[in-house]
Amino acid sequence: MDQDTPEEVLADFKERRLGAWGLLQIAAGTGLAAYGVWVGLLMPGFRRVPLKLQVPYLPASRQQVRNVMTLLKGRSGGIVDLGSGDGRIVLEAYKQGFRPAVGYELNPWLIRLSSVHAWRAGHYGKVSYLRQDLWKVSLAEYKNVTVFLAPSVLPLLQEKLLAELPEDALVVSGRFPFPEWEPCRVEGEGVDRAWAYLVRECRGQRAAPRPPAAETTFLG
């Protein structure tokens, strides 16, 4: 029997509703792992986004997820994860009682992987993973927002969040802080650190005038 081509292997995976683990097994047996990771996890979606807004996929660690959930403790209502990757933040938020729990992700293979995780946890169909560009959707209905994004996009994202989120919204950023916001809480250390921001306070920080620079006197 002829060996399947990479395109045939990936096409077979696409036709399966919840067959992500099947792809990994096939890739391991045929030597297509590297090719499959690139084609399946990195390329889709990137072509649709300007280079400066592209964010590489890097899954959150268990400790990072715990830190995010700690910062969200006491909150309720809906939650959205921007660039939801394999869906673990959305899934854990649902387990913690957030309704609805939604993730926006451009990569179709990561959305499928998210569905696998939800199915294995018994929550398939209860959480939502939507293939939409986070820069083009309205966030006005969300009071809880989580992000695990690259530092290069955070300055642009903070402008969108300030323009669209309600006053009592809370934003939690993992791995990297927003460059111009003062967090209300910080959880964790090193790469697992997460920062929480109240939108009301961030708007106040933006409106507050900065003190004038002190004059320097030179003595002769």
C-alpha positions as CSV (number, residue, x, y, z in Angstrom):
1,M,0.0,0.0,0.0
2,D,1.3,3.5,-0.9
3,Q,2.2,5.8,2.0
4,D,-0.3,8.6,2.5
5,T,0.8,12.0,1.5
6,P,0.9,14.8,4.1
7,E,-2.1,16.4,2.4
8,E,-4.1,13.2,2.6
9,V,-3.3,12.8,6.3
10,L,-4.4,16.3,7.1
11,A,-7.5,15.9,5.0
12,D,-8.4,12.8,6.9
13,F,-8.0,14.7,10.2
14,K,-10.2,17.6,8.9
15,E,-13.0,15.1,8.1
16,R,-13.1,13.7,11.6
17,R,-15.2,15.6,14.2
18,L,-13.0,14.8,17.2
19,G,-10.0,13.1,15.7
20,A,-7.1,15.2,16.9
21,W,-5.4,12.3,18.7
22,G,-5.7,10.3,15.5
23,L,-3.6,12.8,13.6
24,L,-0.9,12.7,16.3
25,Q,-0.7,8.9,16.0
26,I,-0.6,9.0,12.2
27,A,2.1,11.7,12.2
28,A,4.2,9.7,14.6
29,G,4.0,6.7,12.4
30,T,4.7,8.4,9.1
31,G,7.4,10.9,10.1
32,L,5.1,13.9,9.4
33,A,5.0,15.4,12.9
34,A,7.0,18.5,12.1
35,Y,5.1,19.1,8.9
36,G,1.8,18.5,10.6
37,V,2.5,20.9,13.4
38,W,3.4,23.7,11.0
39,V,0.6,23.2,8.6
40,G,-2.0,22.3,11.2
41,L,-1.2,24.6,14.1
42,L,0.7,27.6,12.8
43,M,-0.2,28.4,9.2
44,P,-4.0,28.5,9.3
45,G,-5.3,31.9,10.4
46,F,-1.9,33.6,10.2
47,R,-2.4,34.4,6.5
48,R,-5.5,36.4,7.4
49,V,-3.8,38.6,10.0
50,P,-1.3,41.5,9.4
51,L,2.2,40.5,10.5
52,K,2.4,42.9,13.4
53,L,-0.9,41.4,14.9
54,Q,0.1,37.8,14.6
55,V,0.5,35.9,17.8
56,P,2.3,32.5,17.9
57,Y,0.5,29.6,19.8
58,L,2.1,28.8,23.2
59,P,-0.2,26.8,25.5
60,A,-0.7,28.0,29.1
61,S,0.8,25.9,31.8
62,R,-1.3,24.5,34.6
63,Q,0.2,27.1,37.0
64,Q,-0.7,29.9,34.7
65,V,-4.2,28.7,34.5
66,R,-4.4,28.5,38.3
67,N,-3.1,32.0,38.6
68,V,-5.6,33.4,36.2
69,M,-8.4,31.6,38.0
70,T,-7.2,33.0,41.3
71,L,-7.4,36.6,39.9
72,L,-10.9,35.8,38.7
73,K,-12.1,34.5,42.1
74,G,-15.3,36.2,43.2
75,R,-16.2,37.2,39.7
76,S,-19.2,35.9,37.8
77,G,-21.0,36.2,34.5
78,G,-19.6,35.7,31.1
79,I,-16.0,35.4,30.1
80,V,-14.0,35.6,26.9
81,D,-10.5,34.4,26.1
82,L,-8.9,36.4,23.3
83,G,-6.7,34.0,21.2
84,S,-8.0,31.0,23.1
85,G,-5.5,28.5,21.7
86,D,-6.3,24.9,22.8
87,G,-9.2,26.2,24.9
88,R,-7.9,25.3,28.4
89,I,-8.6,28.8,29.9
90,V,-12.2,28.8,28.6
91,L,-12.8,25.2,29.8
92,E,-11.5,25.9,33.3
93,A,-13.5,29.1,33.5
94,Y,-16.6,27.1,32.7
95,K,-15.8,24.7,35.4
96,Q,-15.5,27.6,37.8
97,G,-19.0,28.8,37.0
98,F,-18.5,31.4,34.3
99,R,-21.4,31.5,31.8
100,P,-21.1,31.9,28.9
101,A,-17.5,30.8,28.4
102,V,-16.2,31.9,25.0
103,G,-12.9,31.7,23.2
104,Y,-12.0,33.6,20.0
105,E,-9.4,31.8,17.9
106,L,-8.5,32.1,14.2
107,N,-6.7,28.8,13.9
108,P,-9.2,26.0,12.8
109,W,-7.0,23.2,14.1
110,L,-6.7,24.8,17.6
111,I,-10.5,25.1,17.6
112,R,-10.8,21.4,16.9
113,L,-8.2,20.7,19.6
114,S,-10.3,22.8,22.0
115,S,-13.3,20.7,21.2
116,V,-11.4,17.6,21.9
117,H,-10.5,18.9,25.4
118,A,-14.1,20.0,26.0
119,W,-15.4,16.5,24.9
120,R,-12.9,14.7,27.1
121,A,-13.9,16.8,30.1
122,G,-17.6,16.2,29.4
123,H,-18.4,19.8,28.5
124,Y,-18.6,19.6,24.7
125,G,-21.3,22.0,23.5
126,K,-21.3,23.9,26.8
127,V,-18.4,26.1,26.0
128,S,-18.0,28.1,22.7
129,Y,-14.9,28.3,20.6
130,L,-15.4,30.7,17.7
131,R,-13.2,31.1,14.7
132,Q,-13.2,34.9,14.6
133,D,-10.6,37.7,14.5
134,L,-10.4,39.2,18.0
135,W,-9.7,42.6,16.4
136,K,-13.0,42.6,14.5
137,V,-15.4,41.4,17.2
138,S,-17.2,43.6,19.7
139,L,-16.3,42.9,23.4
140,A,-18.9,45.2,24.8
141,E,-20.9,42.4,26.5
142,Y,-18.1,40.9,28.4
143,K,-17.1,41.7,32.0
144,N,-14.3,39.2,32.3
145,V,-11.6,39.0,29.7
146,T,-8.4,36.9,29.6
147,V,-5.5,37.2,27.3
148,F,-2.2,35.3,26.7
149,L,-0.8,37.4,23.9
150,A,2.6,38.6,22.7
151,P,3.9,42.0,24.1
152,S,3.9,43.5,20.6
153,V,0.1,43.4,20.3
154,L,-0.8,44.5,23.9
155,P,-0.5,48.3,23.2
156,L,-3.0,48.0,20.4
157,L,-5.3,45.6,22.4
158,Q,-5.5,47.9,25.4
159,E,-6.9,50.6,23.2
160,K,-9.6,48.3,22.0
161,L,-10.4,47.1,25.5
162,L,-10.7,50.6,26.8
163,A,-13.0,51.6,23.9
164,E,-15.4,48.6,24.2
165,L,-15.5,47.0,27.7
166,P,-18.0,48.1,30.4
167,E,-16.8,50.0,33.4
168,D,-16.8,47.1,35.8
169,A,-15.0,44.7,33.5
170,L,-11.8,42.9,34.7
171,V,-9.0,42.0,32.3
172,V,-6.4,39.3,33.2
173,S,-3.2,39.1,31.2
174,G,-0.9,36.1,31.4
175,R,2.9,36.0,30.8
176,F,3.1,39.7,29.9
177,P,1.5,42.8,31.5
178,F,-0.1,45.7,29.6
179,P,2.5,48.3,29.1
180,E,0.6,51.4,30.2
181,W,-1.8,50.0,32.9
182,E,-1.3,49.6,36.6
183,P,-2.6,46.2,37.8
184,C,-5.0,45.9,40.7
185,R,-3.6,42.5,41.6
186,V,-0.7,40.3,40.5
187,E,-0.5,36.5,41.0
188,G,2.5,34.1,40.5
189,E,6.1,34.5,39.7
190,G,8.3,34.5,36.6
191,V,6.7,33.2,33.4
192,D,3.6,32.0,35.3
193,R,2.7,35.5,36.5
194,A,-0.6,37.0,35.7
195,W,-1.9,40.6,36.1
196,A,-5.4,41.8,36.7
197,Y,-6.8,45.1,35.6
198,L,-10.0,46.9,36.4
199,V,-11.2,48.8,33.4
200,R,-12.6,51.6,35.5
201,E,-9.2,52.2,37.0
202,C,-7.4,52.0,33.7
203,R,-9.6,54.6,32.2
204,G,-8.9,56.8,35.2
205,Q,-5.1,56.3,34.7
206,R,-5.4,57.3,31.1
207,A,-7.4,60.5,32.0
208,A,-5.2,61.6,34.8
209,P,-2.6,64.2,33.7
210,R,1.0,63.3,34.1
211,P,3.0,65.6,36.4
212,P,5.3,67.9,34.6
213,A,8.9,67.0,34.4
214,A,11.1,68.5,37.1
215,E,13.3,71.3,35.9
216,T,17.0,70.8,36.2
217,T,19.1,73.7,37.6
218,F,22.7,73.8,36.6
219,L,25.0,75.5,39.1
220,G,28.1,77.3,37.7
